[in-house]
Amino acid sequence: MSAEPDHTIDITGEVCPMTFVRTKLQLERMRSGEVLRVRLRGEEPLRNVPRAAGDEGHIILGIIPDGSDHIVTIRRA
């Protein structure tokens, strides 16, 4: 796994498009180079959150399964 995160959010209770909205708002509050760990659930957030973060120039450090959830680790651009 990548570096320890500077910030962590749990969006398992959210549905798209709020999954990326919550992720985007957290990334905007962070400094460049900081790491965000996002816990999400479901196929749609698993497709959309990493893609949208990458489209905004952030770096996806890893995506790992964790039970019925996934942990997406993102480094802020």
C-alpha positions as CSV (number, residue, x, y, z in Angstrom):
1,M,0.0,0.0,0.0
2,S,1.0,3.6,-0.5
3,A,2.0,6.2,2.0
4,E,-0.1,6.8,5.0
5,P,-2.9,9.2,4.2
6,D,-3.1,12.7,5.4
7,H,-6.9,12.6,5.2
8,T,-9.5,9.9,5.1
9,I,-13.2,10.0,4.1
10,D,-15.9,7.3,4.1
11,I,-18.4,7.7,1.3
12,T,-19.9,4.2,1.5
13,G,-23.3,5.7,2.4
14,E,-23.3,8.1,-0.6
15,V,-24.6,7.5,-4.2
16,C,-23.3,9.0,-7.4
17,P,-22.8,11.9,-8.1
18,M,-22.3,12.7,-4.4
19,T,-19.5,10.2,-4.1
20,F,-17.2,12.3,-6.3
21,V,-18.6,15.6,-5.0
22,R,-17.6,14.6,-1.4
23,T,-14.2,13.4,-2.7
24,K,-13.6,16.6,-4.8
25,L,-14.5,18.9,-1.9
26,Q,-12.1,17.1,0.4
27,L,-9.3,17.2,-2.3
28,E,-9.9,21.0,-2.7
29,R,-9.3,21.5,1.0
30,M,-5.9,19.7,0.9
31,R,-2.5,20.9,-0.1
32,S,-0.7,19.6,-3.2
33,G,1.0,16.3,-2.5
34,E,-1.2,15.3,0.4
35,V,-2.7,11.9,0.3
36,L,-6.5,11.1,0.6
37,R,-7.8,7.6,1.4
38,V,-11.4,7.2,0.3
39,R,-13.6,4.2,1.4
40,L,-16.3,3.6,-1.1
41,R,-18.9,0.9,-2.0
42,G,-20.4,-0.2,-5.2
43,E,-19.4,-0.5,-8.9
44,E,-20.5,3.0,-10.0
45,P,-18.3,4.8,-7.4
46,L,-15.5,2.4,-8.0
47,R,-15.6,3.4,-11.7
48,N,-16.3,7.1,-11.3
49,V,-14.3,8.4,-8.3
50,P,-10.8,7.3,-9.6
51,R,-11.6,8.3,-13.2
52,A,-12.9,11.8,-12.2
53,A,-10.0,12.4,-9.8
54,G,-7.6,11.4,-12.5
55,D,-9.4,13.7,-15.0
56,E,-8.7,16.5,-12.6
57,G,-5.0,15.7,-12.6
58,H,-4.8,13.9,-9.2
59,I,-2.7,10.7,-9.0
60,I,-4.4,7.4,-8.1
61,L,-1.9,5.6,-5.9
62,G,-3.9,2.5,-5.4
63,I,-7.3,0.7,-5.3
64,I,-7.6,-2.2,-3.0
65,P,-10.6,-4.3,-2.1
66,D,-11.6,-4.4,1.6
67,G,-14.5,-6.7,2.2
68,S,-17.6,-5.3,0.4
69,D,-15.8,-1.9,0.1
70,H,-12.8,-0.6,-1.8
71,I,-10.1,1.8,-0.6
72,V,-9.0,4.3,-3.2
73,T,-5.8,6.3,-2.4
74,I,-5.3,9.6,-4.2
75,R,-2.4,12.1,-4.1
76,R,-3.6,15.6,-4.6
77,A,-2.1,17.4,-7.7
